[in-house]
């Protein structure tokens, strides 16, 4: 779609991220769009949604997910394919991995965003510039400087601050579910599972933009760039500062006519 390509051009020009922005579409229909292959059909086995996103953003592939294509039971619960079982509600999918007690795990489980049962029956992830659909959200991975630019862009029109949720796990609950439910941008520090399975790099942070905020964010990127201070690459003052050398260079400076 032409609109997706224009969005992608703005992100490329003003962010210069190492991987493609990812368009994500969710659907209440189980059938995938024509020419979109399901993850299990592509690979012969189900994979994690975070792996699919990595494949889209690093290798430029479009991948579809139905319930049978998800290898991660946590994602199946998060996307509302199944009700949370009692042992999950009681914290036992989190304890003892990320919680000292089941009670602590239960509190984390309760804080994890979740779609209503049956709200999502399929989804498609694709590199933004190749997506032939209107995305429900766009997910961008970058370093700290690039994500700061997106935060500045998101706050450009209305000000305020971005409030995000950090649990160290289940990144997809934040960058897909929470973003769709709140229709607000989210900063996401990739969780442990995504780092293990999806090869997310140590310096990568994610930024999720719901479709309703895409125009504001792109306008914000352009507007804040024009200020001359907030840019990628960062306009470091030191790059053009007057060099200062140690006293031991005094004789050389005089010899070279520098003093």
C-alpha positions, -999 to +999 in steps of 0.1 A: +000+000+000+012+035-009+004+048+025+026+022+042+055+030+019+052+067+027+052+059+064+082+037+060+101+064+042+095+088+071+108+063+096+138+055+074+147+091+069+143+103+105+152+071+125+176+050+104+168+018+123+188-013+116+157-034+110+124-028+091+094-013+109+068-041+113+031-037+104+008-059+125-028-067+116-052-086+139-085-101+128-116-117+142-116-140+112-096-172+113-089-173+076-056-156+066-055-131+037-047-145+002-010-151-004-002-150+033+013-182+045+009-194+081+040-199+102+035-236+106+030-240+068+063-221+062+084-240+087+066-272+094+060-264+130+046-235+151+068-206+162+065-178+187+050-145+177+082-127+187+101-150+163+076-140+135+082-104+142+120-109+141+117-127+107+095-098+094+118-070+106+152-087+098+144-107+067+114-090+052+090-119+052+052-117+058+039-144+082+004-153+093-006-167+127-037-186+136-040-204+170-022-235+157+008-214+146+017-202+181+043-223+199+041-202+231+013-211+255+016-177+272+008-160+239-022-183+234-036-170+267-026-134+260-043-132+227-075-148+241-074-181+223-080-198+257-090-188+292-063-185+318-063-218+337-063-217+375-026-226+378-017-196+357-040-173+376-023-186+408+011-175+395+026-209+386+036-199+351+057-172+366+069-187+399+097-197+403+112-183+371+104-146+377+088-145+411+099-155+446+065-168+456+033-180+437+015-149+452+040-126+436+036-145+403-002-142+406+001-104+409+023-103+378-001-125+359-030-102+369-010-073+355-004-089+321-026-075+294-050-100+277-075-099+249-110-110+254-117-146+244-123-149+207-114-113+199-084-124+179-085-154+156-056-146+134-029-120+128-004-110+102+031-095+106+049-079+077+077-054+070+059-021+068+071-012+033+058-046+019+025-048+039-005-047+015-029-041+044-038-012+068-019-021+100-036-020+134-002-010+148+034-005+138+062-019+158+097-004+156+129-017+172+158+006+177+185+018+201+180+042+230+186+073+208+161+062+182+134+053+207+139+087+224+131+103+190+099+083+188+089+094+224+096+130+215+075+125+183+046+109+202+045+138+227+048+165+200+011+173+195-004+170+230+026+169+254+025+149+286+044+116+290+043+081+277+034+056+304+046+021+297+045-013+315+076-033+322+075-069+336+105-085+319+083-111+302+056-114+276+066-084+255+037-092+231+012-085+258+024-049+258+033-041+222+002-058+208-025-062+233-020-031+255-013-009+225-046-020+209-066-017+241-054+017+251-047+032+216-016+047+230+021+044+221+041+021+243+078+018+250+087-019+254+119-034+268+119-069+253+114-097+278+134-128+285+116-151+262+119-127+232+156-124+238+161-162+240+139-172+211+138-142+188+174-131+189+165-096+201+198-078+206+211-065+239+207-028+228+173-031+212+141-015+226+107-016+209+082+012+203+046+004+194+023+028+176-014+022+172-029+031+138-048+060+154-014+076+164+006+070+132-001+105+117+007+123+149+040+104+154+052+109+118+043+146+120+061+147+154+092+132+140+094+158+112+085+187+135+110+179+162+137+172+136+133+207+123+143+221+157+179+210+150+185+195+184+164+163+184+178+143+154+193+110+143+222+108+142+225+128+174+241+162+168+268+158+194+282+191+204+317+176+209+320+167+173+326+204+164+340+216+197+375+232+199+401+205+206+421+208+238+455+190+240+476+182+270+505+205+280+530+180+266+519+190+231+529+227+237+563+224+219+547+205+190+519+231+187+544+259+186+565+240+160+534+235+138+524+272+141+493+263+161+502+287+189 
